[in-house]
Amino acid sequence: MQTNKVSKIKNISDDQVQLQRAFAAFNEVSEQLSSVYQELQGKVAHLTRELALANGELHKQLVAKENLSQRLGLLLNALPGGVVALNAQDCIEQVNPAATSLLGAPLLGLGWNQVVQERLTATMLVSEWHIKSVKTSELRRIRVESSATDSLGRRILLINDITDAYALQEQFRRNQRLTSMGEMAANLAHQLRTPLSTALIYANHLGSDALTSSERQKFAAKTIERLLHLEHLTKDMLRFVKGETNQLETVEITSLITELQQVIEPQVKQKKLQLNIYDQCGSEKIMTDRPALFGALMNLLENAVQATPIGGVIAFTACLEEARITLSVHDNGPGIDSSLQERLFEPFFTTRSEGTGLGLAIARSVIQSMGGSIHIHSTPDTGTAFVVHLPRSKGD
């Protein structure tokens, strides 16, 4: 009995020890959990403060963006030029009032190509259009400029009404033409006065009874010479003013060059010059006014003969390019100063005392009327080259 009682007391003592240990462990874990919980509470409070700050900053940014959007909207609406925003499919997704006023409504959702076909008419310039309008008889002209495409394929079109600016430009050009015509008339009067006065003097001498037969023939010849000069000047003036081609015909380039060579040959031989012909056109033909083109090229050759010193060389070259024919006349004369080159094609400007100053002006007028161009390349002491470009015929 005593042994059992001792054993029971021992067991109770062991249980109490284990229970105390369990309570101690529980208290320790509780303290740890409490510490972790307090730490988490601190972190939550910190994150809450940071979130509140972030929300406040986002709100400020949102308000700023809204204000910016409103300002941009006001600016877009106030712009005098039209603005059209296109998506990747070239459909209109945004416009401003100016664009609607110019192109008409509706615009949103329409394809830009559809708007162009239905509401615009092309002009000679790629970026400029006329607006089709049934509301007014006034023809409006606009310029459409496109921004670069962004990474999503979108772009912005800027539309400006250039009707008034274009009208001013045309008026300026008209005033320039009138000014040129006035200067031309004054120069023509000056050009006519000298030979006319000379012819009148010679004609007055013809009426003198004191003249011998030989002197009378001499004055008559000089009078006719001055009158022929006047006739030549008048014809050149008429050709310049006309400035157009007619009687178009198919001309073989080689045949034209052969005729030019035959006509200019006497002048070449007289000055003991060498004329080199480089014809690379083969059987190429061109639809043109043969007399007008012949006269223009002959003028270039005659100028080269007059500019080239005795014993010099003149080269006439004809070659074909992809879309044009190039004809050039090159001499090894003294060349032309750069300050004078731009004026050579002006009517009545000449560096020769006997020149009319219309030869090169007529040549340029004729060549431009054929859709071509003429350029000068010259350096003092190295010679001069006149280069003519003419469009090739599309068919024989």
Helices and strands as residue ranges (DSSP letters): H 2-78, E 82-86, E 92-95, H 97-103, H 112-119, E 120-122, E 128-131, E 140-146, E 155-161, H 163-206, H 213-242, E 249-252, H 253-270, E 274-279, E 285-288, H 290-307, E 313-320, E 324-331, H 338-341, H 359-369, E 373-379, E 383-391
